[in-house]
Amino acid sequence: MTPLPCSLRRLHSVDDAHIEALADILIDCVEGGASVSFMHPFTRDRAIAFWRNVAAGVASGKRALLIAEDQLGLCGTVQLIFDLPENQPHRADLAKMLVHRRARRQGLGAALMRAAECTARECGKTLLVLDAVTNGDAARLYQNLGWIRVGDIPNYALMPNGEFCSTTYFYRDLD
Ligand SMILES: CC(C)(COP(=O)(O)OP(=O)(O)OC[C@H]1O[C@@H](n2cnc3c(N)ncnc32)[C@H](O)[C@@H]1OP(=O)(O)O)[C@@H](O)C(=O)NCCC(=O)NCCS
């Protein structure tokens, strides 16, 4: 197997340079048409504000943030959200799985998912939940990695261009 041309790590504190680089990835994904909470036109200010909020969550332990870097810099990221009701201490939501278009289809998405699962286990979590656009690239990746498809919700969200899209929920039992 060809080695991945990236290194992966968990960020325990997020500085301004990380925020700028993470904003680049988010903007690239939204410009590429990914449905990841944001609509066109998506400004850099909004991307920076989003990552500042994530940085605060990382600092307070409410989120785990993983990043991937290649020779050009930051090229992928994924998060675990721990800020859940007190009756769900054993689980986390997996969110904002983003790979820059320049780094796709090399196995980075799969590597980020495995790293996130590993981090979740290290944090004592036994159940992960996520949602993705039905039948999209990400949903296919999750299914190929063994995540269990729960079901689809039609017209759950909007694509960045305003079209409705169906969302599929998945879970992963880490026990
Ligand atoms: C979904 C996403 C994270 C996948 O990232 P990725 O790094 O391309 O993922 P991988 O490389 O692990 O796998 C993608 C495909 O490349 C293939 N692939 C992996 N390594 C490969 C290689 N060395 N050569 C050729 N193909 C390869 C995989 O088999 C997979 O194939 P498939 O499309 O037929 O399923 C990425 O497309 C993305 O960021 N999309 C926009 C944001 C988004 O929608 N995020 C999901 C939110 S739920």
Ligand as a Chemical Component Dictionary entry (heavy atoms), coordinates in Angstrom:
data_LIG
# 
_chem_comp.id                   LIG 
_chem_comp.type                 NON-POLYMER 
_chem_comp.pdbx_formal_charge   0 
_chem_comp.three_letter_code    LIG 
# 
loop_
_chem_comp_atom.comp_id 
_chem_comp_atom.atom_id 
_chem_comp_atom.alt_atom_id 
_chem_comp_atom.type_symbol 
_chem_comp_atom.charge 
_chem_comp_atom.model_Cartn_x 
_chem_comp_atom.model_Cartn_y 
_chem_comp_atom.model_Cartn_z 
_chem_comp_atom.pdbx_ordinal 
LIG C1  C1  C 0 -15.668 13.006 1.892  1  
LIG C2  C2  C 0 -14.188 13.358 1.930  2  
LIG C3  C3  C 0 -13.804 13.757 3.344  3  
LIG C4  C4  C 0 -13.375 12.123 1.501  4  
LIG O1  O1  O 0 -11.983 12.453 1.611  5  
LIG P1  P1  P 0 -10.859 11.666 0.778  6  
LIG O2  O2  O 0 -9.563  12.016 1.379  7  
LIG O3  O3  O 0 -11.039 11.869 -0.665 8  
LIG O4  O4  O 0 -11.242 10.134 1.156  9  
LIG P2  P2  P 0 -10.434 8.819  0.721  10 
LIG O5  O5  O 0 -9.293  9.176  -0.162 11 
LIG O6  O6  O 0 -10.151 8.034  1.952  12 
LIG O7  O7  O 0 -11.544 8.016  -0.105 13 
LIG C5  C5  C 0 -12.206 8.616  -1.195 14 
LIG C6  C6  C 0 -12.157 7.702  -2.422 15 
LIG O8  O8  O 0 -10.822 7.632  -2.927 16 
LIG C7  C7  C 0 -10.443 6.266  -3.059 17 
LIG N1  N1  N 0 -8.994  6.175  -2.826 18 
LIG C8  C8  C 0 -8.368  6.168  -1.632 19 
LIG N2  N2  N 0 -7.039  6.060  -1.808 20 
LIG C9  C9  C 0 -6.840  6.023  -3.148 21 
LIG C10 C10 C 0 -5.686  5.940  -3.961 22 
LIG N3  N3  N 0 -4.456  5.869  -3.423 23 
LIG N4  N4  N 0 -5.847  5.947  -5.314 24 
LIG C11 C11 C 0 -7.077  6.018  -5.851 25 
LIG N5  N5  N 0 -8.226  6.104  -5.127 26 
LIG C12 C12 C 0 -8.091  6.100  -3.799 27 
LIG C13 C13 C 0 -11.283 5.554  -2.025 28 
LIG O9  O9  O 0 -11.414 4.176  -2.333 29 
LIG C14 C14 C 0 -12.593 6.278  -2.154 30 
LIG O10 O10 O 0 -13.253 5.777  -3.320 31 
LIG P3  P3  P 0 -14.820 5.969  -3.616 32 
LIG O11 O11 O 0 -15.037 7.413  -4.001 33 
LIG O12 O12 O 0 -15.073 5.059  -4.749 34 
LIG O13 O13 O 0 -15.570 5.605  -2.377 35 
LIG C15 C15 C 0 -13.877 14.509 0.933  36 
LIG O14 O14 O 0 -14.424 14.199 -0.326 37 
LIG C16 C16 C 0 -14.395 15.870 1.375  38 
LIG O15 O15 O 0 -13.754 16.578 2.160  39 
LIG N6  N6  N 0 -15.568 16.280 0.866  40 
LIG C17 C17 C 0 -16.102 17.618 1.136  41 
LIG C18 C18 C 0 -16.504 17.805 2.578  42 
LIG C19 C19 C 0 -17.548 16.806 3.008  43 
LIG O16 O16 O 0 -18.520 16.549 2.317  44 
LIG N7  N7  N 0 -17.326 16.248 4.193  45 
LIG C20 C20 C 0 -18.201 15.245 4.751  46 
LIG C21 C21 C 0 -19.108 15.828 5.739  47 
LIG S1  S1  S 0 -20.200 14.560 6.399  48 
# 
loop_
_chem_comp_bond.comp_id 
_chem_comp_bond.atom_id_1 
_chem_comp_bond.atom_id_2 
_chem_comp_bond.value_order 
_chem_comp_bond.pdbx_ordinal 
LIG C1  C2  SING 1  
LIG C2  C3  SING 2  
LIG C2  C4  SING 3  
LIG C2  C15 SING 4  
LIG C4  O1  SING 5  
LIG O1  P1  SING 6  
LIG P1  O2  DOUB 7  
LIG P1  O3  SING 8  
LIG P1  O4  SING 9  
LIG O4  P2  SING 10 
LIG P2  O5  DOUB 11 
LIG P2  O6  SING 12 
LIG P2  O7  SING 13 
LIG O7  C5  SING 14 
LIG C5  C6  SING 15 
LIG C6  O8  SING 16 
LIG C6  C14 SING 17 
LIG O8  C7  SING 18 
LIG C7  N1  SING 19 
LIG C7  C13 SING 20 
LIG N1  C8  SING 21 
LIG N1  C12 SING 22 
LIG C8  N2  DOUB 23 
LIG N2  C9  SING 24 
LIG C9  C10 SING 25 
LIG C9  C12 DOUB 26 
LIG C10 N3  SING 27 
LIG C10 N4  DOUB 28 
LIG N4  C11 SING 29 
LIG C11 N5  DOUB 30 
LIG N5  C12 SING 31 
LIG C13 O9  SING 32 
LIG C13 C14 SING 33 
LIG C14 O10 SING 34 
LIG O10 P3  SING 35 
LIG P3  O11 DOUB 36 
LIG P3  O12 SING 37 
LIG P3  O13 SING 38 
LIG C15 O14 SING 39 
LIG C15 C16 SING 40 
LIG C16 O15 DOUB 41 
LIG C16 N6  SING 42 
LIG N6  C17 SING 43 
LIG C17 C18 SING 44 
LIG C18 C19 SING 45 
LIG C19 O16 DOUB 46 
LIG C19 N7  SING 47 
LIG N7  C20 SING 48 
LIG C20 C21 SING 49 
LIG C21 S1  SING 50 
# 
